[in-house]
Amino acid sequence: MKKLGNLSADQERLLIECADYWVWEALLAGDAMDVSAAGEAVNFWYKVSGLACPEVIIADSPMGCQRAVKASPAGRARSSARQPAVKSLSSVEQTIRQKMGALVWSDADRAVTSRVEGDLRYRVEFEICSRVGAPVKLQVWSRVSRQIRGRVGPCFEDFSSWGLAWLADWYCYYDFWRRIGVVRHPALELLLEQVKAGAFMSVLLDGLAVLARRPAAVRRNEAGELDNHDGAAVEWRDGCRFYFLNGIPIDENIITTPGRKLDPALLLKTTNAEQRREIVRKIGIERVCRELNAQTVDRWNGYELLELPLPGMATRAKYLKMRNPSLGVYHLEGVPPDIKTCREALSWRIGGREWNPAKLT
């Protein structure tokens, strides 16, 4: 059998349509959940894995999911059985990954591999990773999980991979091949229908499965990054919410305070370079430099080395002012106080090597 090497024009359109559908299904379809269908799905995962069907709890947010686990006997038993510093997936999660992978992933992947040329598989995978994986998994799942882990601390329970947030790109990938007739697999068909019940994130333990709803609202910029300049970028029905500017987590007070009212001195307390960049963008580079009494020490090729006279400091802080070409915004990066030129600052940024743009590009 000749392998598929190219997509037709209709199939190219279908690929984009399929990607848009799974982003919508994961992030934008609202927080309604088909509780009965979600429970049936969980029972199916456990039965396939040789596990007893668990109690199923529906949480109104991923944070609510963590609270429900912590309050349950299964969660308390697991927390007491491990050292606080040890983070591992539950044995149930590992078992389900193995069994469901053998039931669905292996057969579906063999079908695609046997019928589609490698270059086309990689191109479709890359397209879906860009259109689905980046906005759903990299933006929402990973960033929300990190925020929740920071709030919960040692009692944080790793979220399962079985849900829309983590596997939306994988579901999209095989759904596309299914739609054009490359894959025909009853278990895959069932799984694709199950995830539409609306479980966004979950924790699967022995005797307990806690499923979190999708967000009630997700606000993004044109690049698909979590972004809201006036309020929460992602929020759930129970009040759980997170704040982002252009995909970067930012403190709620900074988001909800108008840029003209933010104190530029806030930058001096912010150690994260990405957060500092977004604060500069919100306040405005001109006002930052003016109100912090920045003095230009050196200029070179669009860069400026600034010196800031900070109260209570024996030495003056120095920052390199530079423009991010991909974002079109300026940001400030702290450099050692003994640096005297922009080229020295750029050399320091790349580990002390001589700054030579021709070689680096």
Buried (B, 14 or more C-beta within 10 A) or exposed (E): EEEBEEBEEEBEEBBEEBBBBBBEBBBEBEBEBBBEBBBBBBBBBBEBBEBEBBBBBBBBBBBBBBBBBBEBEBBEEBBEEEEEEEEEBBEBBEBBBEBBEEBBBEBBBEBBEEBBBEEBBEBBBEBBBEBBBBBBBBBBBEBBBEBBBEEBEEBBBBBBBBBBBBBBBBBBBBBBBBBBEBBEBEBBBBBBEBBBBBBBBBBBBBBBBBBBBBBBBBBBBEEBBBBBBEEBBBBBBBEBBBBBBBBBBBEEEBBEBEEEEBEBEBBBEBEEEBBBBBBBBBBBBEBBBEEBEBEEBBEBEEBBBBBBEBEEEEEEBBBBBBEEEEEEBBBBBBBEEEBEBBBBBBBBBEEEEEBEEEEEE
